Amino acid sequence: MRTLKVAIGLGAALLGAGALVFGNSVANAAGPRPAFQMPFPCGQGWTGNNPNSSAHRTPWEIDWNRGGSPGADLGDAVVAAAAGTVVTSAHQGSANGFGNLVVIDHGGGWKSYYAHLRVRTVAKGNRVAHGQKIGEVGNTSRPGNNISPHLHFEVRTTDRSYPSNIQPAYFNGVRFGYPQQTLISHNCGAAPGNPYTPVGVCGAGYQQIDAQPLTAPGVVAGTVDLLYNSSNGNNCVVTIKHVSVGTKNSTSAYLQVRGRQRVTDSGSYAHYAGPIRATARNTCVSWGGSVGSVRYDSPFEHCG
Ligand SMILES: [Zn+2]
């Protein structure tokens, strides 16, 4: 009996240690949260709301709208919040209220849900990149359920049962400002017509950790992208042009590690500026860049 008691005590201690280690993430099976971005194209502003829908089962689902009238966003593009594989692309009929539903499996026990779509533009089994169009905002639901157009979005893990498997959403590394927040999408996927990508320019081993759209009225001129290579502790900054692609104009990118001099690449470039790489493990960085007269300057951040 004594041995058994000791064993139980040890088990409890190990569970306690596990809870401590994983206290900031979801308990149990799910891996690290994917680098989710908003489910809309780079530079667009949308308002997300949780409590206005009586259909929501948790404080974490988000209904997204933009524009001055209930139907203003009908048909607007919906894009993948992170890369993954489409595991559902089907109208749900009367099985639930989702109507036209796309579900993307991001691996590691994480999925994202996109509901009420007017049309779905991906099929089950498709691989999708982050920022890739998967459908359009709509008002489809179960028969007889009349709703106004919006995108219902949620993030789920596989290690809990419904509805507690619905988790708070994070965009660009920041928890959504529940219950309601208006945000600009940093879901800056490939630039139309530009063959260069942030990872392609910075190199193998780099992962995108932040992206800032360079937004002029009515147009995204480009993106400034911050990447990190966890194997060597290097950050990398690149500015990718979205306009005047292939035509040389003023383009810049810079990276400053706190306590050191800023390094800038500025010139007349056809496709991108940078890459600027610097080691910055456990050190804050300031980063930014420009295309034409549109520029972005970050504060010192990403200090981990
Ligand atoms: Zn909803």
Residues whose N, C-alpha, C, O or C-beta is under 5 A from the ligand:
A	BS01	ZN	S53 I62 D63 H152
